Amino acid sequence: MRHRQGRNCLKMRSQAAIVGVWVTFLISTMASGPVVSGVFRCPDGPGGVIFQQIPCAQGVEVELDVRTTEWVASPRGRSGQGRGSAKAGSRDQAALGRAARAERKQEQACWKAGQRIERIEAELRRGYKPSRGERLRRQRREQSDYLREFCR
């Protein structure tokens, strides 16, 4: 008799846990507001487009899915007023692409410098000849200087 009650108790606990998981899932999916309305796409003078919350004369209301929207930094030294030609925009995009590639390359170089330091320290812990130890410490110092100078 006692064994059966224990089994029923475990069964009820597992059912309660499953119900709790489902309730949490439902609440989290209902609470996230994926679509934001009340955003208007309006023409901006020389061929540009702006998005605003206030309706404009020639604007079209659009729905934005905020889960897939990302913020993009504007090019430096350029304000939102007085947009240039399409060629200037493509040059700006190309400059942003080059800057992003340079940043990725720098991040990779920083990561590699950190990896080199770890390898050098591992070799220093294993043991070495005096001349090799001096070279390893100099290399570690150079890599640390690089990290301090060029990496965050």
C-alpha positions as CSV (number, residue, x, y, z in Angstrom):
1,M,0.0,0.0,0.0
2,R,2.8,2.4,0.9
3,H,4.7,1.7,-2.3
4,R,1.7,2.6,-4.4
5,Q,1.2,6.0,-2.6
6,G,4.9,6.8,-3.2
7,R,4.5,6.1,-6.9
8,N,1.4,8.2,-7.2
9,C,3.1,11.1,-5.4
10,L,6.0,10.9,-7.9
11,K,3.6,10.8,-10.8
12,M,1.8,13.9,-9.5
13,R,5.1,15.7,-9.1
14,S,6.2,15.0,-12.6
15,Q,2.8,16.1,-14.0
16,A,3.0,19.3,-12.0
17,A,6.5,19.9,-13.4
18,I,5.3,19.4,-16.9
19,V,2.4,21.7,-16.4
20,G,4.7,24.3,-15.0
21,V,7.0,24.1,-18.0
22,W,4.0,24.6,-20.4
23,V,2.6,27.5,-18.4
24,T,6.1,29.2,-18.4
25,F,6.4,28.6,-22.2
26,L,2.9,30.0,-22.9
27,I,3.5,33.1,-20.7
28,S,6.8,33.8,-22.3
29,T,5.5,33.5,-25.9
30,M,2.5,35.7,-25.1
31,A,4.5,38.3,-23.2
32,S,6.9,39.0,-26.0
33,G,5.4,41.6,-28.3
34,P,7.0,40.8,-31.6
35,V,5.2,43.3,-33.8
36,V,5.2,47.1,-33.2
37,S,2.6,49.1,-35.1
38,G,2.3,52.8,-35.4
39,V,5.5,53.3,-37.4
40,F,5.2,55.3,-40.6
41,R,7.6,55.2,-43.6
42,C,7.8,58.8,-45.0
43,P,9.7,60.2,-48.0
44,D,12.6,62.5,-47.0
45,G,13.3,65.1,-49.7
46,P,16.0,63.9,-52.1
47,G,15.1,60.3,-52.4
48,G,15.6,59.3,-48.8
49,V,13.2,57.6,-46.4
50,I,12.7,58.2,-42.7
51,F,10.7,56.2,-40.2
52,Q,8.6,58.0,-37.5
53,Q,5.7,57.5,-35.2
54,I,3.8,60.5,-36.4
55,P,1.8,60.1,-39.7
56,C,3.0,62.2,-42.6
57,A,1.1,63.3,-45.7
58,Q,2.5,60.7,-48.1
59,G,3.5,58.2,-45.5
60,V,2.6,54.5,-45.3
61,E,2.1,52.7,-42.0
62,V,4.4,49.7,-41.6
63,E,4.6,47.0,-39.1
64,L,8.1,46.3,-37.7
65,D,9.2,42.9,-36.3
66,V,11.4,44.0,-33.5
67,R,12.9,40.6,-33.0
68,T,14.8,40.8,-36.3
69,T,15.5,44.5,-36.3
70,E,19.1,45.5,-35.7
71,W,20.6,48.9,-35.1
72,V,23.3,50.0,-37.5
73,A,25.8,52.8,-36.6
74,S,25.6,55.7,-39.0
75,P,28.8,56.7,-40.8
76,R,31.0,59.1,-38.8
77,G,30.9,62.8,-39.7
78,R,27.5,62.5,-41.4
79,S,24.3,63.9,-39.9
80,G,20.8,62.8,-40.8
81,Q,20.2,66.1,-42.7
82,G,21.2,66.7,-46.4
83,R,21.7,63.2,-47.8
84,G,24.0,63.0,-50.8
85,S,23.7,61.1,-54.0
86,A,23.4,57.4,-54.3
87,K,27.1,57.1,-55.1
88,A,27.9,58.8,-51.8
89,G,25.7,56.3,-50.1
90,S,27.4,53.3,-51.8
91,R,30.8,54.8,-50.9
92,D,29.7,55.1,-47.3
93,Q,28.6,51.5,-47.3
94,A,31.9,50.4,-48.8
95,A,33.8,52.3,-46.1
96,L,31.7,50.7,-43.4
97,G,32.4,47.3,-44.9
98,R,36.1,48.0,-44.9
99,A,36.0,49.3,-41.4
100,A,34.1,46.2,-40.3
101,R,36.6,43.9,-42.0
102,A,39.5,45.8,-40.4
103,E,37.9,45.5,-37.0
104,R,37.4,41.7,-37.4
105,K,41.0,41.3,-38.5
106,Q,42.1,43.3,-35.4
107,E,39.9,41.1,-33.2
108,Q,41.5,38.0,-34.7
109,A,45.0,39.3,-34.2
110,C,44.2,40.1,-30.5
111,W,42.8,36.6,-30.1
112,K,45.9,35.1,-31.6
113,A,48.2,37.2,-29.4
114,G,46.3,35.9,-26.4
115,Q,46.7,32.3,-27.6
116,R,50.4,32.8,-28.1
117,I,50.7,34.1,-24.5
118,E,48.9,31.0,-23.3
119,R,51.2,28.7,-25.2
120,I,54.3,30.5,-24.0
121,E,53.1,30.3,-20.4
122,A,52.4,26.6,-20.8
123,E,55.9,26.1,-22.1
124,L,57.4,28.1,-19.2
125,R,55.5,25.9,-16.7
126,R,56.8,22.7,-18.3
127,G,60.4,23.6,-18.0
128,Y,63.1,24.9,-20.3
129,K,66.8,25.6,-20.7
130,P,68.0,29.0,-19.5
131,S,68.5,30.5,-23.0
132,R,65.0,29.3,-24.1
133,G,63.4,30.7,-20.9
134,E,64.8,34.1,-21.6
135,R,63.5,34.0,-25.2
136,L,60.0,32.9,-24.0
137,R,59.8,35.6,-21.4
138,R,60.7,38.2,-24.0
139,Q,58.0,36.9,-26.4
140,R,55.5,36.9,-23.6
141,R,56.4,40.5,-22.8
142,E,56.0,41.5,-26.5
143,Q,52.6,39.8,-26.8
144,S,51.4,41.4,-23.6
145,D,52.5,44.8,-24.8
146,Y,50.6,44.2,-28.1
147,L,47.5,43.3,-26.2
148,R,47.8,46.3,-23.9
149,E,48.3,48.7,-26.9
150,F,45.8,47.4,-29.5
151,C,43.2,45.3,-27.8
152,R,40.5,45.9,-25.3
